[in-house]
Amino acid sequence: MKFWELVSAFRVSPEIVREVLSRPAWREPYGRWYEDFNRLVDAQDRGVLDARVPLELSREVARLSSLTFQYSPRHGTLRESWSEGMDPGPLMEMTALEVHDRFGGSVIEEVGEYGSFTVTPAEGGTRH
């Protein structure tokens, strides 16, 4: 997961991201980058924004997150919620950590940005 994806995926819970990144294990450089995030985006500092974060870091943020998702195994589609009238078949409720561990942390960002994410065996996923 890239640094910008971590921030974007959990943008609804900035207090959790801030709390995890303020811990001694993650303060340098990630906590410093987070405090300077708007400037980094304005400058399009790809070296920092596209930097990979450790799996342990993204897992910890996902573990503390209250985000929940619904996954339709029949369609291979992950969403935050399904609209009335949709027939996605049986749904699996998933926490952010379960989504992170099963599909990857960047999928959380994709669902937040596009509303859903379809997992395909060959590609790993496509945007919707």
CNS distance restraints for C-alpha pairs under 8 A (distance, minus, plus):
assign (resid   1 and name CA) (resid   5 and name CA) 6.30 0.50 0.50
assign (resid   1 and name CA) (resid   6 and name CA) 6.65 0.50 0.50
assign (resid   1 and name CA) (resid  52 and name CA) 5.57 0.50 0.50
assign (resid   1 and name CA) (resid  53 and name CA) 5.94 0.50 0.50
assign (resid   1 and name CA) (resid  54 and name CA) 7.90 0.50 0.50
assign (resid   1 and name CA) (resid  55 and name CA) 7.65 0.50 0.50
assign (resid   1 and name CA) (resid  58 and name CA) 7.34 0.50 0.50
assign (resid   1 and name CA) (resid 104 and name CA) 7.62 0.50 0.50
assign (resid   1 and name CA) (resid 105 and name CA) 5.81 0.50 0.50
assign (resid   1 and name CA) (resid 106 and name CA) 5.54 0.50 0.50
assign (resid   2 and name CA) (resid   6 and name CA) 6.38 0.50 0.50
assign (resid   2 and name CA) (resid  49 and name CA) 6.86 0.50 0.50
assign (resid   2 and name CA) (resid  50 and name CA) 5.09 0.50 0.50
assign (resid   2 and name CA) (resid  51 and name CA) 5.34 0.50 0.50
assign (resid   2 and name CA) (resid  52 and name CA) 4.36 0.50 0.50
assign (resid   2 and name CA) (resid  53 and name CA) 5.85 0.50 0.50
assign (resid   2 and name CA) (resid 106 and name CA) 7.72 0.50 0.50
assign (resid   3 and name CA) (resid   7 and name CA) 6.50 0.50 0.50
assign (resid   3 and name CA) (resid  48 and name CA) 7.22 0.50 0.50
assign (resid   3 and name CA) (resid  49 and name CA) 5.35 0.50 0.50
assign (resid   3 and name CA) (resid  50 and name CA) 5.92 0.50 0.50
assign (resid   3 and name CA) (resid  51 and name CA) 5.62 0.50 0.50
assign (resid   3 and name CA) (resid  52 and name CA) 6.01 0.50 0.50
assign (resid   3 and name CA) (resid  53 and name CA) 5.86 0.50 0.50
assign (resid   4 and name CA) (resid   8 and name CA) 6.04 0.50 0.50
assign (resid   4 and name CA) (resid  49 and name CA) 5.02 0.50 0.50
assign (resid   4 and name CA) (resid  50 and name CA) 6.48 0.50 0.50
assign (resid   5 and name CA) (resid   9 and name CA) 5.68 0.50 0.50
assign (resid   5 and name CA) (resid 106 and name CA) 6.12 0.50 0.50
assign (resid   5 and name CA) (resid 109 and name CA) 5.95 0.50 0.50
assign (resid   6 and name CA) (resid  10 and name CA) 6.38 0.50 0.50
assign (resid   6 and name CA) (resid  58 and name CA) 6.77 0.50 0.50
assign (resid   6 and name CA) (resid 105 and name CA) 7.57 0.50 0.50
assign (resid   6 and name CA) (resid 106 and name CA) 7.51 0.50 0.50
assign (resid   6 and name CA) (resid 109 and name CA) 7.44 0.50 0.50
assign (resid   7 and name CA) (resid  11 and name CA) 5.87 0.50 0.50
assign (resid   7 and name CA) (resid  14 and name CA) 7.87 0.50 0.50
assign (resid   7 and name CA) (resid  17 and name CA) 7.23 0.50 0.50
assign (resid   7 and name CA) (resid  34 and name CA) 7.87 0.50 0.50
assign (resid   8 and name CA) (resid 109 and name CA) 6.04 0.50 0.50
assign (resid   9 and name CA) (resid 106 and name CA) 7.36 0.50 0.50
assign (resid   9 and name CA) (resid 108 and name CA) 5.47 0.50 0.50
assign (resid   9 and name CA) (resid 109 and name CA) 3.90 0.50 0.50
assign (resid   9 and name CA) (resid 110 and name CA) 7.64 0.50 0.50
assign (resid   9 and name CA) (resid 112 and name CA) 6.41 0.50 0.50
assign (resid  10 and name CA) (resid  14 and name CA) 6.59 0.50 0.50
assign (resid  10 and name CA) (resid  17 and name CA) 7.08 0.50 0.50
assign (resid  10 and name CA) (resid  61 and name CA) 7.98 0.50 0.50
assign (resid  10 and name CA) (resid  65 and name CA) 7.60 0.50 0.50
assign (resid  10 and name CA) (resid 109 and name CA) 7.58 0.50 0.50
assign (resid  13 and name CA) (resid  17 and name CA) 6.83 0.50 0.50
assign (resid  13 and name CA) (resid  65 and name CA) 7.17 0.50 0.50
assign (resid  14 and name CA) (resid  18 and name CA) 6.02 0.50 0.50
assign (resid  15 and name CA) (resid  19 and name CA) 5.97 0.50 0.50
assign (resid  16 and name CA) (resid  20 and name CA) 6.19 0.50 0.50
assign (resid  16 and name CA) (resid  61 and name CA) 6.64 0.50 0.50
assign (resid  16 and name CA) (resid  64 and name CA) 6.87 0.50 0.50
assign (resid  16 and name CA) (resid  65 and name CA) 6.99 0.50 0.50
assign (resid  17 and name CA) (resid  21 and name CA) 6.03 0.50 0.50
assign (resid  17 and name CA) (resid  61 and name CA) 6.18 0.50 0.50
assign (resid  18 and name CA) (resid  22 and name CA) 5.98 0.50 0.50
assign (resid  18 and name CA) (resid  31 and name CA) 7.22 0.50 0.50
assign (resid  18 and name CA) (resid  34 and name CA) 7.53 0.50 0.50
assign (resid  19 and name CA) (resid  23 and name CA) 6.87 0.50 0.50
assign (resid  20 and name CA) (resid  26 and name CA) 7.24 0.50 0.50
assign (resid  20 and name CA) (resid  57 and name CA) 7.89 0.50 0.50
assign (resid  20 and name CA) (resid  60 and name CA) 7.38 0.50 0.50
assign (resid  20 and name CA) (resid  61 and name CA) 6.58 0.50 0.50
assign (resid  21 and name CA) (resid  26 and name CA) 5.13 0.50 0.50
assign (resid  21 and name CA) (resid  27 and name CA) 5.39 0.50 0.50
assign (resid  21 and name CA) (resid  30 and name CA) 6.16 0.50 0.50
assign (resid  21 and name CA) (resid  31 and name CA) 4.52 0.50 0.50
assign (resid  21 and name CA) (resid  34 and name CA) 7.67 0.50 0.50
assign (resid  22 and name CA) (resid  26 and name CA) 6.58 0.50 0.50
assign (resid  22 and name CA) (resid  27 and name CA) 5.07 0.50 0.50
assign (resid  22 and name CA) (resid  31 and name CA) 5.54 0.50 0.50
assign (resid  23 and name CA) (resid  27 and name CA) 5.69 0.50 0.50
assign (resid  24 and name CA) (resid  28 and name CA) 7.64 0.50 0.50
assign (resid  26 and name CA) (resid  30 and name CA) 5.77 0.50 0.50
assign (resid  26 and name CA) (resid  31 and name CA) 6.28 0.50 0.50
assign (resid  26 and name CA) (resid  57 and name CA) 7.49 0.50 0.50
assign (resid  27 and name CA) (resid  31 and name CA) 4.26 0.50 0.50
assign (resid  27 and name CA) (resid  32 and name CA) 6.37 0.50 0.50
assign (resid  28 and name CA) (resid  32 and name CA) 6.25 0.50 0.50
assign (resid  29 and name CA) (resid  33 and name CA) 6.12 0.50 0.50
assign (resid  30 and name CA) (resid  34 and name CA) 6.06 0.50 0.50
assign (resid  31 and name CA) (resid  35 and name CA) 6.37 0.50 0.50
assign (resid  32 and name CA) (resid  36 and name CA) 6.45 0.50 0.50
assign (resid  33 and name CA) (resid  37 and name CA) 5.78 0.50 0.50
assign (resid  33 and name CA) (resid  40 and name CA) 7.85 0.50 0.50
assign (resid  33 and name CA) (resid  48 and name CA) 7.69 0.50 0.50
assign (resid  36 and name CA) (resid  40 and name CA) 6.29 0.50 0.50
assign (resid  37 and name CA) (resid  41 and name CA) 6.18 0.50 0.50
assign (resid  38 and name CA) (resid  42 and name CA) 6.15 0.50 0.50
assign (resid  39 and name CA) (resid  43 and name CA) 6.07 0.50 0.50
assign (resid  40 and name CA) (resid  44 and name CA) 5.80 0.50 0.50
assign (resid  40 and name CA) (resid  45 and name CA) 5.34 0.50 0.50
assign (resid  40 and name CA) (resid  48 and name CA) 7.59 0.50 0.50
assign (resid  40 and name CA) (resid  49 and name CA) 7.22 0.50 0.50
assign (resid  41 and name CA) (resid  45 and name CA) 6.55 0.50 0.50
assign (resid  41 and name CA) (resid  49 and name CA) 7.53 0.50 0.50
assign (resid  44 and name CA) (resid  49 and name CA) 7.63 0.50 0.50
assign (resid  45 and name CA) (resid  49 and name CA) 6.06 0.50 0.50
assign (resid  46 and name CA) (resid  50 and name CA) 5.30 0.50 0.50
assign (resid  46 and name CA) (resid  51 and name CA) 7.72 0.50 0.50
assign (resid  47 and name CA) (resid  51 and name CA) 6.09 0.50 0.50
assign (resid  53 and name CA) (resid  57 and name CA) 6.66 0.50 0.50
assign (resid  53 and name CA) (resid  58 and name CA) 6.92 0.50 0.50
assign (resid  54 and name CA) (resid  58 and name CA) 6.69 0.50 0.50
assign (resid  55 and name CA) (resid  59 and name CA) 6.01 0.50 0.50
assign (resid  56 and name CA) (resid  60 and name CA) 6.14 0.50 0.50
assign (resid  57 and name CA) (resid  61 and name CA) 6.51 0.50 0.50
assign (resid  58 and name CA) (resid  62 and name CA) 6.17 0.50 0.50
assign (resid  58 and name CA) (resid 105 and name CA) 6.89 0.50 0.50
assign (resid  59 and name CA) (resid  63 and name CA) 5.93 0.50 0.50
assign (resid  59 and name CA) (resid  97 and name CA) 6.40 0.50 0.50
assign (resid  59 and name CA) (resid 100 and name CA) 6.96 0.50 0.50
assign (resid  59 and name CA) (resid 101 and name CA) 7.78 0.50 0.50
assign (resid  59 and name CA) (resid 105 and name CA) 7.89 0.50 0.50
assign (resid  60 and name CA) (resid  64 and name CA) 6.38 0.50 0.50
assign (resid  61 and name CA) (resid  65 and name CA) 6.17 0.50 0.50
assign (resid  62 and name CA) (resid  96 and name CA) 5.17 0.50 0.50
assign (resid  62 and name CA) (resid  97 and name CA) 4.76 0.50 0.50
assign (resid  62 and name CA) (resid 100 and name CA) 6.93 0.50 0.50
assign (resid  63 and name CA) (resid  96 and name CA) 6.73 0.50 0.50
assign (resid  63 and name CA) (resid  97 and name CA) 5.01 0.50 0.50
assign (resid  65 and name CA) (resid  96 and name CA) 6.44 0.50 0.50
assign (resid  65 and name CA) (resid  97 and name CA) 7.91 0.50 0.50
assign (resid  66 and name CA) (resid  95 and name CA) 7.43 0.50 0.50
assign (resid  66 and name CA) (resid  96 and name CA) 7.25 0.50 0.50
assign (resid  67 and name CA) (resid  95 and name CA) 6.32 0.50 0.50
assign (resid  67 and name CA) (resid  96 and name CA) 5.53 0.50 0.50
assign (resid  68 and name CA) (resid  80 and name CA) 6.43 0.50 0.50
assign (resid  68 and name CA) (resid  93 and name CA) 7.09 0.50 0.50
assign (resid  68 and name CA) (resid  94 and name CA) 5.73 0.50 0.50
assign (resid  68 and name CA) (resid  95 and name CA) 4.65 0.50 0.50
assign (resid  68 and name CA) (resid  96 and name CA) 5.83 0.50 0.50
assign (resid  69 and name CA) (resid  78 and name CA) 6.74 0.50 0.50
assign (resid  69 and name CA) (resid  79 and name CA) 5.66 0.50 0.50
assign (resid  69 and name CA) (resid  80 and name CA) 4.43 0.50 0.50
assign (resid  69 and name CA) (resid  81 and name CA) 6.58 0.50 0.50
assign (resid  69 and name CA) (resid  93 and name CA) 5.84 0.50 0.50
assign (resid  69 and name CA) (resid  94 and name CA) 5.04 0.50 0.50
assign (resid  69 and name CA) (resid  95 and name CA) 6.22 0.50 0.50
assign (resid  69 and name CA) (resid  96 and name CA) 7.17 0.50 0.50
assign (resid  69 and name CA) (resid  99 and name CA) 7.77 0.50 0.50
assign (resid  70 and name CA) (resid  78 and name CA) 5.76 0.50 0.50
assign (resid  70 and name CA) (resid  79 and name CA) 5.41 0.50 0.50
assign (resid  70 and name CA) (resid  80 and name CA) 5.90 0.50 0.50
assign (resid  70 and name CA) (resid  81 and name CA) 6.06 0.50 0.50
assign (resid  70 and name CA) (resid  82 and name CA) 7.59 0.50 0.50
assign (resid  70 and name CA) (resid  91 and name CA) 5.98 0.50 0.50
assign (resid  70 and name CA) (resid  92 and name CA) 5.49 0.50 0.50
assign (resid  70 and name CA) (resid  93 and name CA) 4.71 0.50 0.50
assign (resid  70 and name CA) (resid  94 and name CA) 5.97 0.50 0.50
assign (resid  71 and name CA) (resid  76 and name CA) 7.05 0.50 0.50
assign (resid  71 and name CA) (resid  77 and name CA) 5.74 0.50 0.50
assign (resid  71 and name CA) (resid  78 and name CA) 4.35 0.50 0.50
assign (resid  71 and name CA) (resid  79 and name CA) 6.44 0.50 0.50
assign (resid  71 and name CA) (resid  91 and name CA) 5.44 0.50 0.50
assign (resid  71 and name CA) (resid  92 and name CA) 5.00 0.50 0.50
assign (resid  71 and name CA) (resid  93 and name CA) 6.49 0.50 0.50
assign (resid  71 and name CA) (resid  94 and name CA) 7.13 0.50 0.50
assign (resid  72 and name CA) (resid  76 and name CA) 5.51 0.50 0.50
assign (resid  72 and name CA) (resid  77 and name CA) 5.29 0.50 0.50
assign (resid  72 and name CA) (resid  78 and name CA) 6.41 0.50 0.50
assign (resid  72 and name CA) (resid  88 and name CA) 5.84 0.50 0.50
assign (resid  72 and name CA) (resid  89 and name CA) 6.43 0.50 0.50
assign (resid  72 and name CA) (resid  90 and name CA) 6.21 0.50 0.50
assign (resid  72 and name CA) (resid  91 and name CA) 4.83 0.50 0.50
assign (resid  72 and name CA) (resid  92 and name CA) 6.44 0.50 0.50
assign (resid  73 and name CA) (resid  77 and name CA) 6.91 0.50 0.50
assign (resid  73 and name CA) (resid  89 and name CA) 7.96 0.50 0.50
assign (resid  73 and name CA) (resid  90 and name CA) 7.42 0.50 0.50
assign (resid  73 and name CA) (resid  91 and name CA) 7.13 0.50 0.50
assign (resid  73 and name CA) (resid  92 and name CA) 7.67 0.50 0.50
assign (resid  74 and name CA) (resid  88 and name CA) 7.14 0.50 0.50
assign (resid  74 and name CA) (resid  89 and name CA) 6.30 0.50 0.50
assign (resid  74 and name CA) (resid  90 and name CA) 7.44 0.50 0.50
assign (resid  75 and name CA) (resid  88 and name CA) 6.71 0.50 0.50
assign (resid  75 and name CA) (resid  89 and name CA) 7.89 0.50 0.50
assign (resid  75 and name CA) (resid 118 and name CA) 7.65 0.50 0.50
assign (resid  76 and name CA) (resid 118 and name CA) 5.38 0.50 0.50
assign (resid  76 and name CA) (resid 119 and name CA) 5.21 0.50 0.50
assign (resid  76 and name CA) (resid 120 and name CA) 6.88 0.50 0.50
assign (resid  77 and name CA) (resid 116 and name CA) 6.67 0.50 0.50
assign (resid  77 and name CA) (resid 117 and name CA) 5.61 0.50 0.50
assign (resid  77 and name CA) (resid 118 and name CA) 4.24 0.50 0.50
assign (resid  77 and name CA) (resid 119 and name CA) 6.26 0.50 0.50
assign (resid  78 and name CA) (resid 111 and name CA) 7.31 0.50 0.50
assign (resid  78 and name CA) (resid 116 and name CA) 5.44 0.50 0.50
assign (resid  78 and name CA) (resid 117 and name CA) 5.17 0.50 0.50
assign (resid  78 and name CA) (resid 118 and name CA) 6.20 0.50 0.50
assign (resid  78 and name CA) (resid 119 and name CA) 7.80 0.50 0.50
assign (resid  79 and name CA) (resid 111 and name CA) 6.24 0.50 0.50
assign (resid  79 and name CA) (resid 115 and name CA) 6.15 0.50 0.50
assign (resid  79 and name CA) (resid 116 and name CA) 4.51 0.50 0.50
assign (resid  79 and name CA) (resid 117 and name CA) 6.72 0.50 0.50
assign (resid  80 and name CA) (resid 111 and name CA) 7.13 0.50 0.50
assign (resid  80 and name CA) (resid 112 and name CA) 7.87 0.50 0.50
assign (resid  80 and name CA) (resid 115 and name CA) 7.07 0.50 0.50
assign (resid  80 and name CA) (resid 116 and name CA) 7.28 0.50 0.50
assign (resid  82 and name CA) (resid  86 and name CA) 6.71 0.50 0.50
assign (resid  82 and name CA) (resid  88 and name CA) 7.97 0.50 0.50
assign (resid  94 and name CA) (resid  98 and name CA) 5.76 0.50 0.50
assign (resid  94 and name CA) (resid  99 and name CA) 6.33 0.50 0.50
assign (resid  95 and name CA) (resid  99 and name CA) 6.30 0.50 0.50
assign (resid  96 and name CA) (resid 100 and name CA) 5.98 0.50 0.50
assign (resid  96 and name CA) (resid 108 and name CA) 7.30 0.50 0.50
assign (resid  97 and name CA) (resid 101 and name CA) 6.05 0.50 0.50
assign (resid  98 and name CA) (resid 102 and name CA) 5.95 0.50 0.50
assign (resid  99 and name CA) (resid 103 and name CA) 5.54 0.50 0.50
assign (resid  99 and name CA) (resid 104 and name CA) 6.68 0.50 0.50
assign (resid  99 and name CA) (resid 105 and name CA) 7.25 0.50 0.50
assign (resid  99 and name CA) (resid 107 and name CA) 7.59 0.50 0.50
assign (resid  99 and name CA) (resid 108 and name CA) 7.18 0.50 0.50
assign (resid 100 and name CA) (resid 104 and name CA) 4.43 0.50 0.50
assign (resid 100 and name CA) (resid 105 and name CA) 4.39 0.50 0.50
assign (resid 100 and name CA) (resid 106 and name CA) 7.75 0.50 0.50
assign (resid 100 and name CA) (resid 107 and name CA) 7.33 0.50 0.50
assign (resid 100 and name CA) (resid 108 and name CA) 7.11 0.50 0.50
assign (resid 101 and name CA) (resid 105 and name CA) 7.39 0.50 0.50
assign (resid 103 and name CA) (resid 107 and name CA) 6.43 0.50 0.50
assign (resid 103 and name CA) (resid 124 and name CA) 7.85 0.50 0.50
assign (resid 104 and name CA) (resid 108 and name CA) 7.71 0.50 0.50
assign (resid 105 and name CA) (resid 109 and name CA) 7.29 0.50 0.50
assign (resid 106 and name CA) (resid 110 and name CA) 6.43 0.50 0.50
assign (resid 107 and name CA) (resid 111 and name CA) 6.20 0.50 0.50
assign (resid 107 and name CA) (resid 117 and name CA) 6.88 0.50 0.50
assign (resid 108 and name CA) (resid 112 and name CA) 6.25 0.50 0.50
assign (resid 109 and name CA) (resid 113 and name CA) 6.07 0.50 0.50
assign (resid 110 and name CA) (resid 114 and name CA) 5.79 0.50 0.50
assign (resid 110 and name CA) (resid 115 and name CA) 7.40 0.50 0.50
assign (resid 110 and name CA) (resid 116 and name CA) 6.99 0.50 0.50
assign (resid 110 and name CA) (resid 117 and name CA) 6.46 0.50 0.50
assign (resid 110 and name CA) (resid 127 and name CA) 7.03 0.50 0.50
assign (resid 111 and name CA) (resid 115 and name CA) 4.70 0.50 0.50
assign (resid 111 and name CA) (resid 116 and name CA) 4.43 0.50 0.50
assign (resid 111 and name CA) (resid 117 and name CA) 5.59 0.50 0.50
assign (resid 112 and name CA) (resid 116 and name CA) 7.52 0.50 0.50
assign (resid 114 and name CA) (resid 127 and name CA) 6.89 0.50 0.50
assign (resid 114 and name CA) (resid 128 and name CA) 5.88 0.50 0.50
assign (resid 115 and name CA) (resid 128 and name CA) 6.87 0.50 0.50
assign (resid 116 and name CA) (resid 127 and name CA) 7.06 0.50 0.50
assign (resid 116 and name CA) (resid 128 and name CA) 5.54 0.50 0.50
assign (resid 117 and name CA) (resid 125 and name CA) 6.59 0.50 0.50
assign (resid 117 and name CA) (resid 126 and name CA) 6.14 0.50 0.50
assign (resid 117 and name CA) (resid 127 and name CA) 5.41 0.50 0.50
assign (resid 117 and name CA) (resid 128 and name CA) 5.84 0.50 0.50
assign (resid 118 and name CA) (resid 125 and name CA) 5.34 0.50 0.50
assign (resid 118 and name CA) (resid 126 and name CA) 5.38 0.50 0.50
assign (resid 118 and name CA) (resid 127 and name CA) 6.62 0.50 0.50
assign (resid 118 and name CA) (resid 128 and name CA) 7.08 0.50 0.50
assign (resid 119 and name CA) (resid 123 and name CA) 7.61 0.50 0.50
assign (resid 119 and name CA) (resid 124 and name CA) 5.41 0.50 0.50
assign (resid 119 and name CA) (resid 125 and name CA) 4.05 0.50 0.50
assign (resid 119 and name CA) (resid 126 and name CA) 6.50 0.50 0.50
assign (resid 120 and name CA) (resid 124 and name CA) 5.21 0.50 0.50
assign (resid 120 and name CA) (resid 125 and name CA) 5.21 0.50 0.50
assign (resid 120 and name CA) (resid 126 and name CA) 7.30 0.50 0.50
assign (resid 121 and name CA) (resid 125 and name CA) 7.83 0.50 0.50
